[in-house]
Amino acid sequence: MIIDSHCHLDNEKLQPRIKEIIDNAEKCNVKYMLTICTDNESFKKIIDILETYKNVFGTYGIHPHEANKYKDITIENISNQLLKNKKIIGVGESGLDFYYNHSDANIQKKVFLKHIQSCQETSKPLIVHSRNAEKDTLEILSSEKKNKNFEVLMHCFTGSKEFANRLTDIDCYFSASGVITFKKSTELAKTFKSIPNDKILVETDSPYLSPEPLRGKVNQPSNIVHTVKFISLLKGTTKEDVEKFTTNNFQKLFKTNIK
């Protein structure tokens, strides 16, 4: 069994075909999916998806690109949304993106902290987006974990090996996306080879980041099989073993008991 730990089924490229996409996933042994929130409009669609499909879980959070629009969000706002449906099992995606800078950096940090504080209150894990922001992301996570511990999943991790080592020191999980299969991702592959198996999950980030040999096409959860195969070769083990440890890690992190 494979679990896609990060996809965007509410996206306009996927939602009109969602039944077909979930059926495709089932045929490839992708039994469950976690569809990720980016703003309040996204969340409304996600609630509908969760109520329609038994094998889809969801999150609530504000993507750093949208932080300017949600600069006044409160811990209470976030925590209340997390209670809308029992299948809302995580907070995010939230974090820092200094590559595009669609939102002011200081506002991104402020909104990120609100998400972290909600995690600390609700004991739900945090899904972190970090791009061109390693130093600030690490400082914030390290500092806040000292205040009160919470679980962290680094979504679509593409950071440096040093960043990975520092995040491992504070007990973070890492999600491998299709990026790891790209021909130019040799350093990222080396980094994931060094990350302990009990800290690795897999994701598609669909409709984005289709793995090789499908790069450039609209991604969907069924395509995660290519990432699983790549990791099995990287780790020198079987695809079945990768399926097993990534599924176990998902269930441990998100406190689910699914079969």
Long-range contacts (C-beta under 8 A, 24 or more apart in sequence): 1-29, 1-31, 1-32, 1-243, 1-247, 1-259, 2-28, 2-29, 2-30, 2-31, 2-202, 2-224, 2-225, 2-228, 2-243, 2-246, 2-247, 3-30, 3-31, 3-32, 3-33, 3-34, 3-201, 3-202, 3-246, 3-247, 3-250, 3-258, 4-30, 4-32, 4-33, 4-34, 4-202, 4-203, 4-204, 4-206, 4-221, 4-224, 5-34, 5-153, 5-155, 5-175, 5-201, 5-202, 5-203, 5-246, 5-250, 6-34, 6-36, 6-93, 6-127, 6-155, 6-156, 6-175, 6-177, 6-203, 6-204, 6-205, 7-33, 7-34, 7-35, 7-36, 7-203, 7-204, 7-205, 7-206, 7-220, 7-221, 8-35, 8-36, 8-38, 8-42, 8-205, 8-206, 8-207, 8-208, 9-33, 9-35, 9-46, 9-49, 9-56, 9-206, 10-35, 10-42, 10-45, 10-46, 10-49, 11-206, 11-207, 13-207, 13-218, 14-206, 14-207, 14-218, 14-220, 15-45, 15-49, 18-49, 18-53, 21-220, 21-221, 21-222, 22-53, 22-55, 22-56, 22-221, 24-220, 24-221, 24-222, 25-220, 25-221, 25-222, 26-55, 27-222, 28-221, 28-222, 28-224, 28-225, 29-225, 29-243, 30-221, 30-222, 30-224, 30-225, 31-55, 31-258, 32-56, 32-57, 32-250, 32-258, 33-57, 33-221, 34-58, 34-59, 34-89, 34-90, 34-250, 34-254, 35-59, 36-61, 36-92, 36-93, 36-127, 36-155, 37-61, 37-62, 37-92, 37-93, 38-62, 38-63, 38-65, 38-66, 38-93, 39-63, 39-66, 39-69, 39-70, 43-81, 43-84, 47-84, 47-85, 50-85, 50-87, 50-88, 51-85, 56-87, 57-87, 57-88, 57-89, 57-90, 57-254, 57-256, 58-85, 58-87, 58-88, 58-89, 59-88, 59-89, 59-90, 59-91, 59-92, 59-93, 59-127, 60-84, 60-88, 60-91, 61-90, 61-91, 61-92, 61-93, 61-94, 61-115, 61-127, 62-94, 62-111, 62-115, 63-93, 63-94, 63-129, 64-94, 64-95, 64-96, 64-97, 64-102, 64-103, 64-108, 64-111, 64-112, 64-129, 65-97, 65-100, 65-102, 65-103, 66-102, 66-103, 67-103, 67-104, 67-107, 67-108, 67-110, 67-111, 67-112, 68-102, 68-103, 68-104, 68-107, 69-103, 70-111, 71-107, 71-110, 71-111, 73-111, 73-114, 74-114, 75-114, 75-117, 75-118, 75-121, 78-114, 78-115, 78-118, 79-118, 79-121, 79-122, 82-118, 82-122, 82-124, 88-124, 89-124, 89-125, 89-254, 89-255, 89-256, 90-124, 90-125, 90-126, 90-127, 90-153, 90-254, 91-115, 91-118, 91-119, 91-122, 91-124, 91-125, 91-126, 91-127, 92-126, 92-127, 92-128, 92-129, 92-153, 92-155, 93-127, 93-128, 93-129, 93-155, 94-126, 94-127, 94-128, 94-129, 95-128, 95-129, 95-130, 95-133, 95-137, 96-129, 96-130, 96-131, 96-133, 96-136, 96-137, 96-140, 97-129, 97-130, 97-131, 97-132, 97-133, 98-131, 98-132, 98-133, 98-136, 99-131, 99-132, 100-131, 105-136, 109-136, 109-140, 112-140, 113-140, 113-144, 116-140, 116-141, 116-144, 116-150, 117-144, 119-150, 119-151, 120-144, 120-147, 120-148, 120-149, 120-150, 123-150, 125-150, 125-151, 125-152, 125-153, 125-253, 125-254, 126-150, 126-151, 126-152, 126-153, 127-153, 127-155, 128-152, 128-153, 128-154, 128-155, 129-155, 129-156, 130-154, 130-159, 131-158, 134-159, 134-160, 134-163, 138-163, 138-166, 138-167, 141-167, 141-170, 141-172, 142-166, 142-170, 145-170, 145-171, 151-253, 153-201, 153-253, 155-203, 155-205, 156-203, 156-205, 156-209, 157-188, 157-191, 157-192, 158-185, 158-188, 159-191, 160-187, 160-191, 161-187, 161-190, 161-191, 161-194, 164-191, 164-194, 164-195, 165-194, 168-195, 168-196, 168-199, 172-199, 173-199, 173-200, 173-201, 173-249, 173-253, 174-199, 174-200, 174-201, 175-200, 175-201, 175-202, 175-203, 176-200, 176-201, 176-202, 176-203, 176-227, 176-231, 177-202, 177-203, 177-204, 177-205, 177-209, 177-211, 177-227, 178-204, 178-205, 178-209, 178-210, 178-211, 178-212, 178-214, 178-215, 178-219, 178-223, 178-226, 178-227, 179-209, 180-211, 180-227, 180-230, 180-231, 180-234, 181-211, 181-212, 181-215, 181-226, 181-227, 181-230, 182-211, 182-212, 182-215, 183-212, 189-230, 189-234, 192-231, 192-234, 193-234, 193-235, 197-235, 197-245, 198-245, 198-248, 198-249, 199-249, 200-231, 200-245, 200-246, 200-249, 201-246, 201-249, 201-250, 201-253, 202-227, 202-228, 202-231, 202-242, 202-246, 203-227
